Amino acid sequence: MLDSLMVISVAAGFCTTVGAAVLFMKRDWSNRSLSVFLGLASGVMVAVVVLDMLPSALLSNYRSALWGTVLGGAVIWFCDAWLGQRMKGPETLLGLGYLIMLGIAMHDLPEGMAIAMGGELKVRTGMVIALAIAVHNVPEGMAIAAPLLMGGQRRLRILMETAAIGLITPLGTGIGKLSLAVVPQLLPWLLGFASGIMLYLVIFQLWPQAATKGPRSRWSGFIAGLVIIALATFI
């Protein structure tokens, strides 16, 4: 069962790279297109936090979840401030892309653990969780790639970086299989920490950036992101 779970976990993580590759199919991106994709990233992150991560963390241990959320927000604020002092002009988008990558990496680890824990109940449960993760990893890969591409990053490097991020999901599955005894104590912290990172990115980075490119266009992406994750969560 471990082998089958690891295979589907690797496949789910690889969908991050698939999302980046989909983005590359179009060469020239208008401000409206970038606004839609940044809005999409916002919708995906908000939906993942509100529908999945925070409820699971709060039900498990609400104090740990809340402190983890505060800590995650504080850490990403520090990273944002540090990058902000060093990024100017178009490179600001590079900084944003790497901040998004950090946020996604932080929640890919507990997601991989969730695959492992679901698989302990039933193989099918683990597969359903992995499918849901795979579905929202595609727009997440697009969310990482969009600002990096706009900031001038090479396509091959973006693909390699998203592939590296994709490996975090099976890493989480492996850790989950090896440490199921301690996961109930650690998972609320991890989910809260990732939630804090993602909410900060949406409120202070993604949504304002999307507004500068297209105040109205961002809403279509945002709603699409909400719908994608809602479908992956409830169907």
C-alpha positions, 0 to 999 in steps of 0.5 A: 500500500505504501508503494501505491500511495507514493506513486499517486502522491508523486503524480499529484505533486507533478501536476504543479509542473503540468500547471506551469507547462500549460501556462507556457502554451501562450507566449504573450500575456496581456495585463488582463490575462495576468490579472485573471491568473493572479485572481485565480491564484487568490481564489485557489489559496482562499478556498484551500485555506477556508474549505480544507486546511483551517477547518481540519486544523481547528477541529484537531487543535484550535489553539495550535492551529491559531498560533500556527496561523499567526506564526505563518503570517509573521514569517512570510511578512518577514520574508516579504519585507526582506525581498522587498528591500532587494526587488525593484521594478519587474523583479518584484514579480520574481519575488512574488513568484517565489513567495507563492512558491514558498506558501505552496511548498508549506502546504504541500507537506501536510497535504502529502501527510493527508494522503498517507493518513487517508491511505491508512484507512482505505487505499481508495481514501488516499487516492481520492485525497491525492486526486483532489490535491492533483486538481488544485496543483495545476492552477497552483503551478500556473500561479507560481509560473505567471509572476516568474514568467512575467518577471523574466525567469526562463521557462526551463528554470521555472519547470525545474523549480515547480518539479522540485516543489512537486516532490514535497507532496510525496515527501509529506506522504513518506513522512506521514507513513513513518510518523503517524503516531505524532502527526495528530500533534504536529498537523494542526501547527503545519496546517495553521502555519501554511494557512497564515502564509497563504492568507498573507499572500492573498491579502497583501500580494496577489490581490493588490497585484491583480488590481494593478493589472485589471481590477475587474478581470481578477474577479473572474479568476478568483471565482474560477479558483474558488469553484475549482477547489470547491468541486475538488473538495466536495465531489 
